[in-house]
Amino acid sequence: AFQGDSIICAVEYGKFEHGRVPVVFALNGEVIYESSMSYEKGKQELFPFVGMGHKDIRVLAKVRFRRRA
């Protein structure tokens, strides 16, 4: 990712199925990785995040909740 890029980590609660919930990572609107994880609906909270692995990086982040229909 570079200056001005948009990085998204989203938990797709609407697609919860068989005890698993999808987690999607996107860069500038293009999905770059999809996975899923175990999830007990109503019993736990998930906090998606993106980590930075380089020293001296500065990030301006905009964190928001988006409810999908």
TIPA-324479 format. One line per 3 residues: for each residue x, y, z of C-alpha. Coordinates in nm, 3 decimals. Layout:
<pts>
X:Y:Z; ...;
</pts>
This chain:
<pts>
0.000:0.000:0.000; 0.112:0.354:-0.072; 0.014:0.707:0.029;
-0.354:0.765:-0.043; -0.445:0.396:-0.066; -0.756:0.264:0.104;
-0.717:-0.056:0.308; -1.032:-0.233:0.425; -1.081:-0.518:0.671;
-1.446:-0.620:0.691; -1.633:-0.889:0.879; -1.928:-1.005:0.668;
-2.181:-1.085:0.944; -2.462:-1.117:0.688; -2.288:-1.421:0.539;
-2.259:-1.607:0.872; -2.299:-1.978:0.805; -2.217:-2.306:0.982;
-2.050:-2.131:1.277; -1.814:-1.928:1.055; -1.811:-1.566:0.943;
-1.621:-1.437:0.635; -1.343:-1.178:0.678; -1.242:-0.974:0.373;
-0.934:-0.758:0.311; -0.937:-0.509:0.023; -0.695:-0.256:-0.122;
-0.848:0.039:-0.305; -1.179:-0.146:-0.340; -1.029:-0.467:-0.482;
-1.051:-0.777:-0.264; -0.698:-0.908:-0.207; -0.773:-1.180:0.050;
-1.077:-1.360:0.187; -1.090:-1.594:0.480; -1.333:-1.704:0.747;
-1.318:-1.765:1.119; -1.516:-1.942:1.387; -1.781:-1.719:1.539;
-2.050:-1.773:1.802; -2.330:-1.540:1.704; -2.429:-1.313:1.995;
-2.161:-1.452:2.229; -1.851:-1.265:2.116; -1.742:-0.943:1.949;
-1.497:-0.921:1.660; -1.267:-0.626:1.605; -1.119:-0.632:1.252;
-0.785:-0.458:1.210; -0.494:-0.411:0.973; -0.140:-0.419:1.114;
0.163:-0.232:0.983; 0.496:-0.412:0.995; 0.751:-0.140:0.923;
0.933:0.088:1.161; 0.852:0.462:1.150; 0.533:0.428:0.943;
0.262:0.684:1.010; -0.099:0.614:0.922; -0.405:0.835:0.912;
-0.695:0.600:0.980; -1.067:0.644:0.940; -1.252:0.373:1.128;
-1.623:0.334:1.075; -1.906:0.093:1.128; -2.103:0.002:0.817;
-2.425:-0.195:0.843; -2.517:-0.381:0.529; -2.872:-0.474:0.437;
</pts>
